[in-house]
Amino acid sequence: MKWYTWQECERDIEKIAVWAAAKNFDAVYGIPRGGLVVAVLLSHRLGIPLVLDAAGVNPKTLVVDDISDSGRTLAAFERGLAFRPSVATLFYHKDTERIPEYALNEKTAWVVFPWEQELSSRYDGTVTV
């Protein structure tokens, strides 16, 4: 099990922000649940709006999640759009169905993020978009 710390998160948010600033996104959307925290942090860091409704996502919106594990959540989200959005994640699994445009850390063990508890983290795989 990997306990991902707030310090690691802040370091990685800064890296995503540098990459995203060069792309000139006009908003950020976080995939519920874990992506919401990432999106809020990036919204503040980049000074761009946080999109709260998937219907407001456009090609200039950065879509974020904490992890692209199986990739099914991101793939399901994208099926509801008429375009393929730019996606950034803190973690990715090497066999993910949806490879993000920007991902920082390869998942090698179950990741518990600082905004989670070990027991509640298992529910993140059951969210539908």
MOUR-V56235 format. One record per pair of residues at least 24 apart in sequence whose C-alpha atoms are under 10 Angstrom apart, sorted by the first residue. I is the first residue (numbers start at 0). J is the second residue. If there is no record, write none. Layout:
# MOUR-V56235
i	j
I	J
I	J
This chain:
# MOUR-V56235
i	j
0	107
0	108
0	109
0	110
0	111
0	117
1	106
1	107
1	108
1	109
1	110
1	111
1	112
2	108
2	109
2	110
2	111
2	112
2	113
2	115
2	116
2	117
3	110
3	111
3	112
3	113
3	114
3	115
4	111
4	112
4	113
4	114
5	112
5	113
5	114
6	113
7	89
7	112
7	113
8	37
8	40
8	65
8	89
8	112
8	113
9	37
9	40
9	41
11	37
11	88
11	89
11	90
11	102
11	103
11	104
12	37
12	38
12	40
12	41
12	44
12	88
12	89
12	103
13	40
13	41
13	44
13	45
14	89
14	101
14	102
14	103
15	41
15	44
15	45
15	63
15	87
15	88
15	89
15	101
15	102
15	103
16	40
16	41
16	42
16	43
16	44
16	45
16	87
17	44
17	45
18	87
18	101
19	45
19	61
19	85
19	87
19	101
20	44
20	45
20	46
22	59
22	61
22	85
23	47
23	59
23	60
23	61
24	48
24	57
24	58
24	59
24	60
24	61
24	62
24	85
25	49
25	50
25	57
25	58
25	59
25	60
25	61
26	50
26	55
26	56
26	57
26	58
26	59
26	60
26	61
26	62
27	51
27	55
27	56
27	57
27	59
27	60
27	61
27	62
27	63
27	86
28	52
28	53
28	55
28	56
28	57
28	60
28	61
28	62
28	63
28	64
28	86
29	53
29	61
29	62
29	63
29	64
29	65
29	86
29	87
29	88
30	62
30	63
30	64
30	65
30	66
30	72
30	73
30	76
30	126
30	127
30	128
31	63
31	64
31	65
31	72
31	123
31	126
31	127
31	128
32	64
32	65
32	120
32	122
32	123
32	124
32	125
32	126
32	127
33	63
33	64
33	65
33	66
33	88
33	112
33	114
33	115
33	120
33	123
34	62
34	63
34	64
34	65
34	66
34	87
34	88
34	89
35	63
35	64
35	65
36	63
36	64
36	65
36	114
37	62
37	63
37	64
37	65
37	87
37	88
37	89
38	62
38	63
38	64
38	65
38	87
53	79
53	80
53	128
54	79
54	80
56	80
56	84
57	81
57	82
57	83
57	84
57	85
58	82
58	83
58	84
58	85
59	84
59	85
60	84
60	85
60	86
61	85
61	86
61	87
62	86
62	87
62	88
62	99
63	87
63	88
63	89
63	99
63	101
63	102
64	88
64	89
64	90
64	91
64	99
64	102
65	89
65	90
65	91
65	102
65	110
65	112
66	90
66	91
66	92
66	95
66	99
66	102
66	103
66	104
66	105
66	106
66	110
66	112
66	123
67	91
67	92
67	93
67	94
67	95
67	96
67	97
67	98
67	99
67	102
67	105
67	106
68	92
68	93
68	94
68	95
68	96
68	97
68	98
68	105
68	106
68	109
68	124
69	93
69	94
69	95
69	96
69	97
69	98
69	124
70	94
70	95
70	96
70	97
70	98
70	99
71	95
71	96
71	97
71	124
71	127
72	96
72	97
72	123
72	124
72	125
72	126
72	127
72	128
73	97
73	98
73	99
73	127
73	128
74	98
74	128
75	127
75	128
76	127
76	128
77	128
79	128
